[in-house]
Structure formats: structure tokens, C-alpha cells
Amino acid sequence: MITRIDHVVLTVRDIERAVAFYSRVLKMEAVTFAGGRRALKFGQQKINLQTLGMETRNYAGIGSGDLCLITEWPPEQVVAHLQAEGVEIVEGPIGKTGAVGTIVSVYFNDPDGNLVEVSSYPGET
């Protein structure tokens, strides 16, 4: 029935601060859609951004997101890039289980406390 994730939504305090962070740190493309909403595009997916109260159909909370993003970069390059951008690494590189096998992950928080995991599948880097 389900074939892929199209987008996820993160609840943040300041949308433009989140756009700047994800564009700078993760090289995502900032986009505007649907009358001024903001999102971050990468590959065939995107992360939509909202502030508290923008979406009344969910129980979103600031900083409650937890994302795992796949990269082709080796973990050492991810670590070096995050350090160069002044991003504190919470954990990793460390082996974890991904959707289709073992991954090597590096964890950090965005400015709103959302947990971001950047991972690679060994042999794909």
C-alpha cells in the first residue's frame, strides 16, 4: 500500500531560523509553497515547517521531531562537516539498524531540539 515518505513536518519556534540551519548544515534547498509556507527539499522528499498552532489537526510540539536522513557521505565526512558548522554531535558515529539494514549514524539536535540522525549504509559511501 505505502511506497515511500513524501514529506514530514517539523514544529519549530522560528521558521526562517530553521530554514537557515537546514540549508547551511544539511545543504537542503529552501522552498516556498502553498501561499507562503516554507519547506526544505532534498532528493524526492521535503520537510515542511510549522510553528505551534499552524496545524490544528495534530498534537505537535516544538522539538519533538526525530529524523533519520540517509547520506552518501562517509561518517567521518559528516562529522567533519558538522564540526566545521559548529554543530555539537550528540552521539556517533555508531552502528544502528535502518529500514533496509545496518547503518552508521551521527546524531545532533537542530536549534529547536529536534533530533537529527544522518546515516549511511556501509558500501554505499
N, C-alpha and C positions, 0 to 999 in steps of 0.2 A: 504493500500500500504506500509506504513512505519511501522516497528515493534519496532525499538529501535535505539539509537545512538551508533555507533561503536567507533568513536573517534572524538575528537575535536582537533584543532591546536591552540596553543598559540604562539605569536610572542614575543620573548624576546631578551634582549641585549646579554646575556651570557648563552648559553645552559647549561653548566655544573653547573653554579650557580643556575639555575632554577631546574635542576635535584637534586642538593643537598638540596634545600629548600623543594621541594615537597616530597622527600624521607624522610627527617627528620621530617617535620612538619605534613604531612598528611599520613605518613607511606606507600607511594606508592612505587611500585617496579620499579626501573630504568631498562630500556631495550634498546638494540641497534638493529636496523633493517635496511633493505634496504641499505646496503653498508655504514653504519656508522651513520645513522640518530638516534636521541635519542627520547625516549618517556617515559612516566610514566604510568604504568599499575596498575589497581585496578579493582577487580571483572572481568567482561567481557568487560570492556571498557579501553580506554587509551587516554592520552593526548600526542599528538605529539608536538614536539618543533621545532621552526624555528627562524632564525634571519631575519631581514629585507632583502628582495631581494632573499631569498632562493626559494620562490614560486612566480612566476611571473603572475599566473592566478588570484590572489586576490589583494585586496587593504589593506592588513594587516598593522596594526600599533602597535608599542610596547605599551603594557599596555592597549590595547583596549578590552581585554577579560573580560568576566563576566560569571563566572561559578557557578552553584548551585550543590553541591555534597551532597548525602544522606549518613548519618551515622547511625549506631545502637547505638552510644554513646548518653547518655542524654546530653542536652545543658550544664549543669554545668560541666560535664567532659570535653567537648570540650573547654569551657572557661578556665578551669584549665590547660589543656594541652597546649593551645596556650600561656597562660601567662608563663608557665614553659619554653616554647621555645622562649620567648622574642618577641612574635608576638603581635603587637598592634591591639586590636579589634576596628573596625570602628563603629559597631552597633551590638546590641543584647546582649543576646537572645531576639528575638522579633518574634511575630507571623506573618506569611506571607501565601500566597497561593501557594502551589506546584502543580505539574502536576495532582495529584490524591487526593488533599485535603489540609487541613491546616497543615503547617509545622512550626517548631520553628527554627529560623535561627540565626547564628552568622556570621558576616561579617568581613573580613580583606583583606588587599592587599598583593600580593606577591612582591618580590623585584623589579619587573618591573612595578608595579602599576595595574596589573590585579586584578579585584575584585573577591574574592573567598567567596562564601556563603556555609557554612557547616550547613546542616539542618537535622532535624529528624522529623518523623511523630509520634505524640503522640500515645502511645500504642505500638509502635514498638521498644522502647528503653528499 
